[in-house]
């Protein structure tokens, strides 16, 4: 088990196989782990690597929920769906 560090406390978290994503108090999304667990995917910052520290999902979206399956996806405050990772 390892402790993930986030700049601010998380208000929600979703856990997948070897990857986790959370929403912070400012409604930004952060992910860490191995996005390749989602299938040849990229980290939220566009890299193809493992990260033990949370990486902010780019785009400045205000997320209300997140989920992990074949990709990471989130719903923003305008009910739009955004996805990253494998098969996207």
PyMOL Python script that loads the backbone (N, CA, C, O; Angstrom):
from pymol import cmd

cmd.read_pdbstr("""\
ATOM      1  N   UNK A   1       0.845  -1.157   0.000  1.00  0.00           N
ATOM      2  CA  UNK A   1       0.000   0.000   0.000  1.00  0.00           C
ATOM      3  C   UNK A   1       0.898   1.229   0.000  1.00  0.00           C
ATOM      4  O   UNK A   1       1.923   1.262   0.681  1.00  0.00           O
ATOM      5  N   UNK A   2       0.504   2.240  -0.770  1.00  0.00           N
ATOM      6  CA  UNK A   2       1.251   3.489  -0.770  1.00  0.00           C
ATOM      7  C   UNK A   2       0.290   4.641  -0.595  1.00  0.00           C
ATOM      8  O   UNK A   2      -0.877   4.564  -0.979  1.00  0.00           O
ATOM      9  N   UNK A   3       0.789   5.695  -0.018  1.00  0.00           N
ATOM     10  CA  UNK A   3      -0.017   6.882   0.230  1.00  0.00           C
ATOM     11  C   UNK A   3       0.079   7.800  -0.982  1.00  0.00           C
ATOM     12  O   UNK A   3       1.178   8.146  -1.415  1.00  0.00           O
ATOM     13  N   UNK A   4      -1.062   8.195  -1.528  1.00  0.00           N
ATOM     14  CA  UNK A   4      -1.085   9.141  -2.640  1.00  0.00           C
ATOM     15  C   UNK A   4      -1.170  10.551  -2.074  1.00  0.00           C
ATOM     16  O   UNK A   4      -1.925  10.816  -1.139  1.00  0.00           O
ATOM     17  N   UNK A   5      -0.398  11.434  -2.647  1.00  0.00           N
ATOM     18  CA  UNK A   5      -0.416  12.829  -2.190  1.00  0.00           C
ATOM     19  C   UNK A   5      -1.195  13.671  -3.195  1.00  0.00           C
ATOM     20  O   UNK A   5      -1.031  13.536  -4.408  1.00  0.00           O
ATOM     21  N   UNK A   6      -2.029  14.524  -2.668  1.00  0.00           N
ATOM     22  CA  UNK A   6      -2.820  15.420  -3.488  1.00  0.00           C
ATOM     23  C   UNK A   6      -2.671  16.830  -2.935  1.00  0.00           C
ATOM     24  O   UNK A   6      -2.599  17.010  -1.720  1.00  0.00           O
ATOM     25  N   UNK A   7      -2.623  17.841  -3.816  1.00  0.00           N
ATOM     26  CA  UNK A   7      -2.482  19.216  -3.318  1.00  0.00           C
ATOM     27  C   UNK A   7      -3.585  19.630  -2.353  1.00  0.00           C
ATOM     28  O   UNK A   7      -3.345  20.421  -1.440  1.00  0.00           O
ATOM     29  N   UNK A   8      -4.795  19.101  -2.547  1.00  0.00           N
ATOM     30  CA  UNK A   8      -5.925  19.395  -1.668  1.00  0.00           C
ATOM     31  C   UNK A   8      -6.667  18.103  -1.364  1.00  0.00           C
ATOM     32  O   UNK A   8      -6.510  17.117  -2.085  1.00  0.00           O
ATOM     33  N   UNK A   9      -7.472  18.092  -0.305  1.00  0.00           N
ATOM     34  CA  UNK A   9      -8.219  16.870   0.012  1.00  0.00           C
ATOM     35  C   UNK A   9      -9.193  16.492  -1.107  1.00  0.00           C
ATOM     36  O   UNK A   9      -9.764  17.356  -1.772  1.00  0.00           O
ATOM     37  N   UNK A  10      -9.368  15.189  -1.299  1.00  0.00           N
ATOM     38  CA  UNK A  10     -10.306  14.683  -2.297  1.00  0.00           C
ATOM     39  C   UNK A  10     -11.707  14.604  -1.712  1.00  0.00           C
ATOM     40  O   UNK A  10     -11.885  14.282  -0.537  1.00  0.00           O
ATOM     41  N   UNK A  11     -12.704  14.903  -2.548  1.00  0.00           N
ATOM     42  CA  UNK A  11     -14.096  14.775  -2.121  1.00  0.00           C
ATOM     43  C   UNK A  11     -14.707  13.473  -2.612  1.00  0.00           C
ATOM     44  O   UNK A  11     -15.727  13.025  -2.087  1.00  0.00           O
ATOM     45  N   UNK A  12     -14.076  12.854  -3.636  1.00  0.00           N
ATOM     46  CA  UNK A  12     -14.498  11.533  -4.078  1.00  0.00           C
ATOM     47  C   UNK A  12     -13.319  10.843  -4.742  1.00  0.00           C
ATOM     48  O   UNK A  12     -12.362  11.487  -5.172  1.00  0.00           O
ATOM     49  N   UNK A  13     -13.406   9.518  -4.818  1.00  0.00           N
ATOM     50  CA  UNK A  13     -12.342   8.721  -5.419  1.00  0.00           C
ATOM     51  C   UNK A  13     -12.959   7.504  -6.087  1.00  0.00           C
ATOM     52  O   UNK A  13     -13.959   6.962  -5.615  1.00  0.00           O
ATOM     53  N   UNK A  14     -12.351   7.077  -7.197  1.00  0.00           N
ATOM     54  CA  UNK A  14     -12.749   5.844  -7.852  1.00  0.00           C
ATOM     55  C   UNK A  14     -11.483   5.026  -8.094  1.00  0.00           C
ATOM     56  O   UNK A  14     -10.450   5.563  -8.490  1.00  0.00           O
ATOM     57  N   UNK A  15     -11.578   3.732  -7.852  1.00  0.00           N
ATOM     58  CA  UNK A  15     -10.414   2.852  -7.909  1.00  0.00           C
ATOM     59  C   UNK A  15     -10.626   1.820  -9.010  1.00  0.00           C
ATOM     60  O   UNK A  15     -11.681   1.190  -9.097  1.00  0.00           O
ATOM     61  N   UNK A  16      -9.608   1.658  -9.848  1.00  0.00           N
ATOM     62  CA  UNK A  16      -9.616   0.636 -10.878  1.00  0.00           C
ATOM     63  C   UNK A  16      -8.478  -0.335 -10.627  1.00  0.00           C
ATOM     64  O   UNK A  16      -7.907  -0.367  -9.537  1.00  0.00           O
ATOM     65  N   UNK A  17      -8.153  -1.121 -11.632  1.00  0.00           N
ATOM     66  CA  UNK A  17      -7.027  -2.043 -11.536  1.00  0.00           C
ATOM     67  C   UNK A  17      -5.753  -1.265 -11.813  1.00  0.00           C
ATOM     68  O   UNK A  17      -5.498  -0.876 -12.953  1.00  0.00           O
ATOM     69  N   UNK A  18      -4.955  -1.036 -10.789  1.00  0.00           N
ATOM     70  CA  UNK A  18      -3.669  -0.349 -10.886  1.00  0.00           C
ATOM     71  C   UNK A  18      -3.784   1.132 -11.233  1.00  0.00           C
ATOM     72  O   UNK A  18      -2.793   1.742 -11.633  1.00  0.00           O
ATOM     73  N   UNK A  19      -4.965   1.720 -11.092  1.00  0.00           N
ATOM     74  CA  UNK A  19      -5.151   3.149 -11.349  1.00  0.00           C
ATOM     75  C   UNK A  19      -6.256   3.670 -10.433  1.00  0.00           C
ATOM     76  O   UNK A  19      -7.194   2.948 -10.095  1.00  0.00           O
ATOM     77  N   UNK A  20      -6.127   4.927 -10.043  1.00  0.00           N
ATOM     78  CA  UNK A  20      -7.155   5.576  -9.228  1.00  0.00           C
ATOM     79  C   UNK A  20      -7.319   7.007  -9.717  1.00  0.00           C
ATOM     80  O   UNK A  20      -6.369   7.612 -10.213  1.00  0.00           O
ATOM     81  N   UNK A  21      -8.516   7.543  -9.577  1.00  0.00           N
ATOM     82  CA  UNK A  21      -8.790   8.939  -9.921  1.00  0.00           C
ATOM     83  C   UNK A  21      -9.656   9.530  -8.812  1.00  0.00           C
ATOM     84  O   UNK A  21     -10.457   8.833  -8.189  1.00  0.00           O
ATOM     85  N   UNK A  22      -9.479  10.817  -8.583  1.00  0.00           N
ATOM     86  CA  UNK A  22     -10.270  11.488  -7.563  1.00  0.00           C
ATOM     87  C   UNK A  22     -10.639  12.893  -7.984  1.00  0.00           C
ATOM     88  O   UNK A  22     -10.044  13.464  -8.898  1.00  0.00           O
ATOM     89  N   UNK A  23     -11.626  13.438  -7.304  1.00  0.00           N
ATOM     90  CA  UNK A  23     -12.054  14.818  -7.505  1.00  0.00           C
ATOM     91  C   UNK A  23     -11.687  15.600  -6.257  1.00  0.00           C
ATOM     92  O   UNK A  23     -11.984  15.189  -5.135  1.00  0.00           O
ATOM     93  N   UNK A  24     -11.024  16.754  -6.478  1.00  0.00           N
ATOM     94  CA  UNK A  24     -10.634  17.606  -5.354  1.00  0.00           C
ATOM     95  C   UNK A  24     -11.736  18.603  -5.025  1.00  0.00           C
ATOM     96  O   UNK A  24     -12.749  18.671  -5.721  1.00  0.00           O
ATOM     97  N   UNK A  25     -11.535  19.373  -3.965  1.00  0.00           N
ATOM     98  CA  UNK A  25     -12.530  20.330  -3.504  1.00  0.00           C
ATOM     99  C   UNK A  25     -12.849  21.408  -4.533  1.00  0.00           C
ATOM    100  O   UNK A  25     -13.928  21.999  -4.487  1.00  0.00           O
ATOM    101  N   UNK A  26     -11.922  21.677  -5.467  1.00  0.00           N
ATOM    102  CA  UNK A  26     -12.198  22.656  -6.523  1.00  0.00           C
ATOM    103  C   UNK A  26     -12.830  21.999  -7.753  1.00  0.00           C
ATOM    104  O   UNK A  26     -12.979  22.648  -8.789  1.00  0.00           O
ATOM    105  N   UNK A  27     -13.204  20.713  -7.650  1.00  0.00           N
ATOM    106  CA  UNK A  27     -13.866  19.907  -8.674  1.00  0.00           C
ATOM    107  C   UNK A  27     -12.944  19.539  -9.836  1.00  0.00           C
ATOM    108  O   UNK A  27     -13.427  19.111 -10.884  1.00  0.00           O
ATOM    109  N   UNK A  28     -11.636  19.693  -9.676  1.00  0.00           N
ATOM    110  CA  UNK A  28     -10.687  19.213 -10.672  1.00  0.00           C
ATOM    111  C   UNK A  28     -10.462  17.720 -10.440  1.00  0.00           C
ATOM    112  O   UNK A  28     -10.586  17.232  -9.316  1.00  0.00           O
ATOM    113  N   UNK A  29     -10.126  16.994 -11.522  1.00  0.00           N
ATOM    114  CA  UNK A  29      -9.894  15.551 -11.428  1.00  0.00           C
ATOM    115  C   UNK A  29      -8.395  15.273 -11.497  1.00  0.00           C
ATOM    116  O   UNK A  29      -7.648  15.941 -12.212  1.00  0.00           O
ATOM    117  N   UNK A  30      -7.980  14.266 -10.733  1.00  0.00           N
ATOM    118  CA  UNK A  30      -6.584  13.846 -10.664  1.00  0.00           C
ATOM    119  C   UNK A  30      -6.535  12.329 -10.744  1.00  0.00           C
ATOM    120  O   UNK A  30      -7.397  11.653 -10.181  1.00  0.00           O
ATOM    121  N   UNK A  31      -5.523  11.774 -11.447  1.00  0.00           N
ATOM    122  CA  UNK A  31      -5.362  10.319 -11.547  1.00  0.00           C
ATOM    123  C   UNK A  31      -3.920   9.933 -11.268  1.00  0.00           C
ATOM    124  O   UNK A  31      -2.997  10.712 -11.504  1.00  0.00           O
ATOM    125  N   UNK A  32      -3.739   8.709 -10.758  1.00  0.00           N
ATOM    126  CA  UNK A  32      -2.405   8.184 -10.532  1.00  0.00           C
ATOM    127  C   UNK A  32      -2.458   6.669 -10.663  1.00  0.00           C
ATOM    128  O   UNK A  32      -3.521   6.055 -10.574  1.00  0.00           O
ATOM    129  N   UNK A  33      -1.292   6.087 -10.876  1.00  0.00           N
ATOM    130  CA  UNK A  33      -1.195   4.642 -11.079  1.00  0.00           C
ATOM    131  C   UNK A  33      -0.702   4.365 -12.486  1.00  0.00           C
ATOM    132  O   UNK A  33       0.120   5.110 -13.021  1.00  0.00           O
ATOM    133  N   UNK A  34      -1.205   3.293 -13.087  1.00  0.00           N
ATOM    134  CA  UNK A  34      -0.800   2.892 -14.420  1.00  0.00           C
ATOM    135  C   UNK A  34      -1.999   2.956 -15.350  1.00  0.00           C
ATOM    136  O   UNK A  34      -2.869   2.086 -15.301  1.00  0.00           O
ATOM    137  N   UNK A  35      -2.054   3.963 -16.184  1.00  0.00           N
ATOM    138  CA  UNK A  35      -3.177   4.094 -17.097  1.00  0.00           C
ATOM    139  C   UNK A  35      -3.177   2.989 -18.146  1.00  0.00           C
ATOM    140  O   UNK A  35      -4.206   2.743 -18.774  1.00  0.00           O
ATOM    141  N   UNK A  36      -2.035   2.310 -18.351  1.00  0.00           N
ATOM    142  CA  UNK A  36      -2.024   1.188 -19.288  1.00  0.00           C
ATOM    143  C   UNK A  36      -2.943   0.074 -18.798  1.00  0.00           C
ATOM    144  O   UNK A  36      -3.344  -0.794 -19.573  1.00  0.00           O
ATOM    145  N   UNK A  37      -3.274   0.102 -17.505  1.00  0.00           N
ATOM    146  CA  UNK A  37      -4.244  -0.858 -16.980  1.00  0.00           C
ATOM    147  C   UNK A  37      -5.608  -0.645 -17.640  1.00  0.00           C
ATOM    148  O   UNK A  37      -6.452  -1.541 -17.635  1.00  0.00           O
ATOM    149  N   UNK A  38      -5.820   0.550 -18.208  1.00  0.00           N
ATOM    150  CA  UNK A  38      -7.053   0.837 -18.928  1.00  0.00           C
ATOM    151  C   UNK A  38      -6.929   0.493 -20.404  1.00  0.00           C
ATOM    152  O   UNK A  38      -7.868   0.714 -21.168  1.00  0.00           O
ATOM    153  N   UNK A  39      -5.787  -0.044 -20.817  1.00  0.00           N
ATOM    154  CA  UNK A  39      -5.617  -0.488 -22.193  1.00  0.00           C
ATOM    155  C   UNK A  39      -4.855   0.476 -23.075  1.00  0.00           C
ATOM    156  O   UNK A  39      -5.470   1.251 -23.807  1.00  0.00           O
ATOM    157  N   UNK A  40      -3.544   0.451 -23.030  1.00  0.00           N
ATOM    158  CA  UNK A  40      -2.696   1.282 -23.887  1.00  0.00           C
ATOM    159  C   UNK A  40      -3.044   2.756 -23.794  1.00  0.00           C
ATOM    160  O   UNK A  40      -2.979   3.478 -24.790  1.00  0.00           O
ATOM    161  N   UNK A  41      -3.409   3.200 -22.618  1.00  0.00           N
ATOM    162  CA  UNK A  41      -3.868   4.567 -22.467  1.00  0.00           C
ATOM    163  C   UNK A  41      -2.796   5.551 -22.045  1.00  0.00           C
ATOM    164  O   UNK A  41      -1.664   5.176 -21.737  1.00  0.00           O
ATOM    165  N   UNK A  42      -3.167   6.785 -22.038  1.00  0.00           N
ATOM    166  CA  UNK A  42      -2.268   7.844 -21.616  1.00  0.00           C
ATOM    167  C   UNK A  42      -2.684   8.372 -20.253  1.00  0.00           C
ATOM    168  O   UNK A  42      -3.852   8.303 -19.869  1.00  0.00           O
ATOM    169  N   UNK A  43      -1.709   8.896 -19.536  1.00  0.00           N
ATOM    170  CA  UNK A  43      -1.999   9.580 -18.290  1.00  0.00           C
ATOM    171  C   UNK A  43      -2.724  10.882 -18.626  1.00  0.00           C
ATOM    172  O   UNK A  43      -2.709  11.310 -19.780  1.00  0.00           O
ATOM    173  N   UNK A  44      -3.360  11.520 -17.636  1.00  0.00           N
ATOM    174  CA  UNK A  44      -4.110  12.747 -17.905  1.00  0.00           C
ATOM    175  C   UNK A  44      -3.258  13.869 -18.499  1.00  0.00           C
ATOM    176  O   UNK A  44      -3.787  14.770 -19.151  1.00  0.00           O
ATOM    177  N   UNK A  45      -1.934  13.818 -18.275  1.00  0.00           N
ATOM    178  CA  UNK A  45      -1.064  14.860 -18.827  1.00  0.00           C
ATOM    179  C   UNK A  45      -0.504  14.485 -20.191  1.00  0.00           C
ATOM    180  O   UNK A  45       0.342  15.203 -20.724  1.00  0.00           O
ATOM    181  N   UNK A  46      -0.960  13.366 -20.772  1.00  0.00           N
ATOM    182  CA  UNK A  46      -0.563  12.965 -22.110  1.00  0.00           C
ATOM    183  C   UNK A  46       0.609  12.006 -22.176  1.00  0.00           C
ATOM    184  O   UNK A  46       0.967  11.566 -23.268  1.00  0.00           O
ATOM    185  N   UNK A  47       1.223  11.662 -21.050  1.00  0.00           N
ATOM    186  CA  UNK A  47       2.345  10.736 -21.058  1.00  0.00           C
ATOM    187  C   UNK A  47       1.847   9.296 -21.033  1.00  0.00           C
ATOM    188  O   UNK A  47       0.673   9.046 -20.757  1.00  0.00           O
ATOM    189  N   UNK A  48       2.735   8.352 -21.321  1.00  0.00           N
ATOM    190  CA  UNK A  48       2.392   6.924 -21.341  1.00  0.00           C
ATOM    191  C   UNK A  48       3.078   6.201 -20.192  1.00  0.00           C
ATOM    192  O   UNK A  48       3.668   5.142 -20.408  1.00  0.00           O
ATOM    193  N   UNK A  49       3.022   6.725 -19.012  1.00  0.00           N
ATOM    194  CA  UNK A  49       3.831   6.177 -17.937  1.00  0.00           C
ATOM    195  C   UNK A  49       3.002   5.925 -16.684  1.00  0.00           C
ATOM    196  O   UNK A  49       1.808   6.219 -16.613  1.00  0.00           O
ATOM    197  N   UNK A  50       3.685   5.378 -15.723  1.00  0.00           N
ATOM    198  CA  UNK A  50       3.146   5.192 -14.378  1.00  0.00           C
ATOM    199  C   UNK A  50       3.427   6.456 -13.572  1.00  0.00           C
ATOM    200  O   UNK A  50       4.478   7.074 -13.743  1.00  0.00           O
ATOM    201  N   UNK A  51       2.528   6.838 -12.718  1.00  0.00           N
ATOM    202  CA  UNK A  51       2.770   7.964 -11.822  1.00  0.00           C
ATOM    203  C   UNK A  51       2.298   7.600 -10.421  1.00  0.00           C
ATOM    204  O   UNK A  51       1.141   7.230 -10.223  1.00  0.00           O
ATOM    205  N   UNK A  52       3.197   7.708  -9.455  1.00  0.00           N
ATOM    206  CA  UNK A  52       2.820   7.450  -8.066  1.00  0.00           C
ATOM    207  C   UNK A  52       2.208   8.692  -7.415  1.00  0.00           C
ATOM    208  O   UNK A  52       1.678   8.621  -6.306  1.00  0.00           O
ATOM    209  N   UNK A  53       2.285   9.808  -8.097  1.00  0.00           N
ATOM    210  CA  UNK A  53       1.667  11.039  -7.591  1.00  0.00           C
ATOM    211  C   UNK A  53       0.501  11.408  -8.502  1.00  0.00           C
ATOM    212  O   UNK A  53       0.563  11.154  -9.705  1.00  0.00           O
ATOM    213  N   UNK A  54      -0.545  11.993  -7.963  1.00  0.00           N
ATOM    214  CA  UNK A  54      -1.691  12.364  -8.792  1.00  0.00           C
ATOM    215  C   UNK A  54      -1.314  13.394  -9.860  1.00  0.00           C
ATOM    216  O   UNK A  54      -0.606  14.362  -9.584  1.00  0.00           O
ATOM    217  N   UNK A  55      -1.803  13.165 -11.089  1.00  0.00           N
ATOM    218  CA  UNK A  55      -1.625  14.095 -12.201  1.00  0.00           C
ATOM    219  C   UNK A  55      -2.972  14.713 -12.522  1.00  0.00           C
ATOM    220  O   UNK A  55      -3.976  14.011 -12.642  1.00  0.00           O
ATOM    221  N   UNK A  56      -2.987  16.028 -12.660  1.00  0.00           N
ATOM    222  CA  UNK A  56      -4.238  16.736 -12.929  1.00  0.00           C
ATOM    223  C   UNK A  56      -4.720  16.456 -14.348  1.00  0.00           C
ATOM    224  O   UNK A  56      -3.939  16.494 -15.299  1.00  0.00           O
ATOM    225  N   UNK A  57      -6.007  16.176 -14.479  1.00  0.00           N
ATOM    226  CA  UNK A  57      -6.615  15.990 -15.787  1.00  0.00           C
ATOM    227  C   UNK A  57      -6.678  17.359 -16.465  1.00  0.00           C
ATOM    228  O   UNK A  57      -7.217  18.311 -15.903  1.00  0.00           O
ATOM    229  N   UNK A  58      -6.127  17.450 -17.668  1.00  0.00           N
ATOM    230  CA  UNK A  58      -6.051  18.730 -18.369  1.00  0.00           C
ATOM    231  C   UNK A  58      -7.413  19.153 -18.896  1.00  0.00           C
ATOM    232  O   UNK A  58      -8.308  18.326 -19.070  1.00  0.00           O
ATOM    233  N   UNK A  59      -7.560  20.436 -19.146  1.00  0.00           N
ATOM    234  CA  UNK A  59      -8.780  20.959 -19.743  1.00  0.00           C
ATOM    235  C   UNK A  59      -9.562  21.911 -18.867  1.00  0.00           C
ATOM    236  O   UNK A  59     -10.454  22.606 -19.355  1.00  0.00           O
ATOM    237  N   UNK A  60      -9.247  21.959 -17.581  1.00  0.00           N
ATOM    238  CA  UNK A  60      -9.937  22.882 -16.690  1.00  0.00           C
ATOM    239  C   UNK A  60     -11.395  22.546 -16.441  1.00  0.00           C
ATOM    240  O   UNK A  60     -12.182  23.428 -16.098  1.00  0.00           O
ATOM    241  N   UNK A  61     -11.769  21.280 -16.608  1.00  0.00           N
ATOM    242  CA  UNK A  61     -13.160  20.874 -16.420  1.00  0.00           C
ATOM    243  C   UNK A  61     -13.545  20.875 -14.941  1.00  0.00           C
ATOM    244  O   UNK A  61     -12.702  20.666 -14.068  1.00  0.00           O
ATOM    245  N   UNK A  62     -14.815  21.111 -14.677  1.00  0.00           N
ATOM    246  CA  UNK A  62     -15.374  21.034 -13.336  1.00  0.00           C
ATOM    247  C   UNK A  62     -16.143  19.717 -13.275  1.00  0.00           C
ATOM    248  O   UNK A  62     -17.282  19.631 -13.735  1.00  0.00           O
ATOM    249  N   UNK A  63     -15.502  18.683 -12.698  1.00  0.00           N
ATOM    250  CA  UNK A  63     -16.095  17.347 -12.688  1.00  0.00           C
ATOM    251  C   UNK A  63     -17.020  17.152 -11.497  1.00  0.00           C
ATOM    252  O   UNK A  63     -16.736  17.599 -10.386  1.00  0.00           O
ATOM    253  N   UNK A  64     -18.136  16.472 -11.754  1.00  0.00           N
ATOM    254  CA  UNK A  64     -19.058  16.120 -10.677  1.00  0.00           C
ATOM    255  C   UNK A  64     -18.988  14.641 -10.343  1.00  0.00           C
ATOM    256  O   UNK A  64     -19.378  14.233  -9.249  1.00  0.00           O
ATOM    257  N   UNK A  65     -18.482  13.813 -11.297  1.00  0.00           N
ATOM    258  CA  UNK A  65     -18.305  12.390 -11.027  1.00  0.00           C
ATOM    259  C   UNK A  65     -17.259  11.808 -11.976  1.00  0.00           C
ATOM    260  O   UNK A  65     -16.996  12.349 -13.050  1.00  0.00           O
ATOM    261  N   UNK A  66     -16.672  10.690 -11.548  1.00  0.00           N
ATOM    262  CA  UNK A  66     -15.665   9.969 -12.328  1.00  0.00           C
ATOM    263  C   UNK A  66     -15.970   8.483 -12.279  1.00  0.00           C
ATOM    264  O   UNK A  66     -16.590   7.999 -11.333  1.00  0.00           O
ATOM    265  N   UNK A  67     -15.529   7.756 -13.309  1.00  0.00           N
ATOM    266  CA  UNK A  67     -15.630   6.305 -13.317  1.00  0.00           C
ATOM    267  C   UNK A  67     -14.437   5.725 -14.071  1.00  0.00           C
ATOM    268  O   UNK A  67     -13.848   6.391 -14.922  1.00  0.00           O
ATOM    269  N   UNK A  68     -14.091   4.494 -13.756  1.00  0.00           N
ATOM    270  CA  UNK A  68     -13.001   3.789 -14.432  1.00  0.00           C
ATOM    271  C   UNK A  68     -13.525   2.472 -14.982  1.00  0.00           C
ATOM    272  O   UNK A  68     -14.191   1.716 -14.274  1.00  0.00           O
ATOM    273  N   UNK A  69     -13.222   2.202 -16.244  1.00  0.00           N
ATOM    274  CA  UNK A  69     -13.557   0.914 -16.879  1.00  0.00           C
ATOM    275  C   UNK A  69     -12.501   0.673 -17.945  1.00  0.00           C
ATOM    276  O   UNK A  69     -11.335   0.473 -17.605  1.00  0.00           O
ATOM    277  N   UNK A  70     -12.869   0.684 -19.230  1.00  0.00           N
ATOM    278  CA  UNK A  70     -11.892   0.576 -20.312  1.00  0.00           C
ATOM    279  C   UNK A  70     -11.158   1.898 -20.514  1.00  0.00           C
ATOM    280  O   UNK A  70     -10.148   1.944 -21.216  1.00  0.00           O
ATOM    281  N   UNK A  71     -11.646   2.949 -19.916  1.00  0.00           N
ATOM    282  CA  UNK A  71     -11.034   4.277 -19.919  1.00  0.00           C
ATOM    283  C   UNK A  71     -11.464   4.963 -18.638  1.00  0.00           C
ATOM    284  O   UNK A  71     -12.324   4.460 -17.915  1.00  0.00           O
ATOM    285  N   UNK A  72     -10.873   6.096 -18.360  1.00  0.00           N
ATOM    286  CA  UNK A  72     -11.348   6.940 -17.267  1.00  0.00           C
ATOM    287  C   UNK A  72     -12.287   7.956 -17.896  1.00  0.00           C
ATOM    288  O   UNK A  72     -11.960   8.546 -18.926  1.00  0.00           O
ATOM    289  N   UNK A  73     -13.441   8.167 -17.293  1.00  0.00           N
ATOM    290  CA  UNK A  73     -14.407   9.138 -17.796  1.00  0.00           C
ATOM    291  C   UNK A  73     -14.955   9.955 -16.646  1.00  0.00           C
ATOM    292  O   UNK A  73     -15.061   9.479 -15.515  1.00  0.00           O
ATOM    293  N   UNK A  74     -15.298  11.183 -16.952  1.00  0.00           N
ATOM    294  CA  UNK A  74     -15.903  12.056 -15.956  1.00  0.00           C
ATOM    295  C   UNK A  74     -17.039  12.848 -16.561  1.00  0.00           C
ATOM    296  O   UNK A  74     -17.053  13.120 -17.762  1.00  0.00           O
ATOM    297  N   UNK A  75     -17.982  13.213 -15.731  1.00  0.00           N
ATOM    298  CA  UNK A  75     -19.086  14.087 -16.131  1.00  0.00           C
ATOM    299  C   UNK A  75     -18.818  15.448 -15.533  1.00  0.00           C
ATOM    300  O   UNK A  75     -18.545  15.569 -14.338  1.00  0.00           O
ATOM    301  N   UNK A  76     -18.897  16.495 -16.381  1.00  0.00           N
ATOM    302  CA  UNK A  76     -18.647  17.846 -15.865  1.00  0.00           C
ATOM    303  C   UNK A  76     -19.951  18.511 -15.432  1.00  0.00           C
ATOM    304  O   UNK A  76     -21.028  17.924 -15.538  1.00  0.00           O
ATOM    305  N   UNK A  77     -19.835  19.736 -14.948  1.00  0.00           N
ATOM    306  CA  UNK A  77     -20.998  20.437 -14.403  1.00  0.00           C
ATOM    307  C   UNK A  77     -21.987  20.879 -15.483  1.00  0.00           C
ATOM    308  O   UNK A  77     -23.049  21.411 -15.160  1.00  0.00           O
ATOM    309  N   UNK A  78     -21.654  20.668 -16.763  1.00  0.00           N
ATOM    310  CA  UNK A  78     -22.587  20.940 -17.862  1.00  0.00           C
ATOM    311  C   UNK A  78     -23.150  19.646 -18.447  1.00  0.00           C
ATOM    312  O   UNK A  78     -23.731  19.654 -19.532  1.00  0.00           O
ATOM    313  N   UNK A  79     -22.979  18.537 -17.728  1.00  0.00           N
ATOM    314  CA  UNK A  79     -23.459  17.206 -18.125  1.00  0.00           C
ATOM    315  C   UNK A  79     -22.754  16.680 -19.371  1.00  0.00           C
ATOM    316  O   UNK A  79     -23.302  15.829 -20.071  1.00  0.00           O
ATOM    317  N   UNK A  80     -21.553  17.168 -19.659  1.00  0.00           N
ATOM    318  CA  UNK A  80     -20.754  16.633 -20.763  1.00  0.00           C
ATOM    319  C   UNK A  80     -19.845  15.537 -20.223  1.00  0.00           C
ATOM    320  O   UNK A  80     -19.380  15.606 -19.085  1.00  0.00           O
ATOM    321  N   UNK A  81     -19.598  14.529 -21.046  1.00  0.00           N
ATOM    322  CA  UNK A  81     -18.744  13.411 -20.671  1.00  0.00           C
ATOM    323  C   UNK A  81     -17.373  13.603 -21.329  1.00  0.00           C
ATOM    324  O   UNK A  81     -17.278  13.894 -22.521  1.00  0.00           O
ATOM    325  N   UNK A  82     -16.319  13.435 -20.529  1.00  0.00           N
ATOM    326  CA  UNK A  82     -14.939  13.527 -20.992  1.00  0.00           C
ATOM    327  C   UNK A  82     -14.224  12.235 -20.604  1.00  0.00           C
ATOM    328  O   UNK A  82     -14.371  11.760 -19.478  1.00  0.00           O
ATOM    329  N   UNK A  83     -13.447  11.661 -21.537  1.00  0.00           N
ATOM    330  CA  UNK A  83     -12.748  10.398 -21.271  1.00  0.00           C
ATOM    331  C   UNK A  83     -11.278  10.496 -21.652  1.00  0.00           C
ATOM    332  O   UNK A  83     -10.905  11.269 -22.534  1.00  0.00           O
ATOM    333  N   UNK A  84     -10.449   9.706 -20.982  1.00  0.00           N
ATOM    334  CA  UNK A  84      -9.019   9.621 -21.255  1.00  0.00           C
ATOM    335  C   UNK A  84      -8.553   8.243 -20.861  1.00  0.00           C
ATOM    336  O   UNK A  84      -9.237   7.531 -20.126  1.00  0.00           O
ATOM    337  N   UNK A  85      -7.391   7.868 -21.348  1.00  0.00           N
ATOM    338  CA  UNK A  85      -6.870   6.535 -21.048  1.00  0.00           C
ATOM    339  C   UNK A  85      -7.045   5.606 -22.231  1.00  0.00           C
ATOM    340  O   UNK A  85      -6.971   6.036 -23.382  1.00  0.00           O
ATOM    341  N   UNK A  86      -7.277   4.334 -21.953  1.00  0.00           N
ATOM    342  CA  UNK A  86      -7.360   3.331 -23.008  1.00  0.00           C
ATOM    343  C   UNK A  86      -8.608   3.426 -23.846  1.00  0.00           C
ATOM    344  O   UNK A  86      -9.663   3.847 -23.372  1.00  0.00           O
ATOM    345  N   UNK A  87      -8.478   3.028 -25.108  1.00  0.00           N
ATOM    346  CA  UNK A  87      -9.598   2.930 -26.029  1.00  0.00           C
ATOM    347  C   UNK A  87     -10.364   4.234 -26.229  1.00  0.00           C
ATOM    348  O   UNK A  87     -11.567   4.229 -26.489  1.00  0.00           O
ATOM    349  N   UNK A  88      -9.646   5.353 -26.103  1.00  0.00           N
ATOM    350  CA  UNK A  88     -10.293   6.661 -26.296  1.00  0.00           C
ATOM    351  C   UNK A  88      -9.718   7.322 -27.515  1.00  0.00           C
ATOM    352  O   UNK A  88     -10.119   8.433 -27.862  1.00  0.00           O
TER     353      UNK A  88
END
""", "prot")
cmd.dss("prot")
cmd.show_as("cartoon", "prot")
cmd.util.cbc("prot")
cmd.orient("prot")
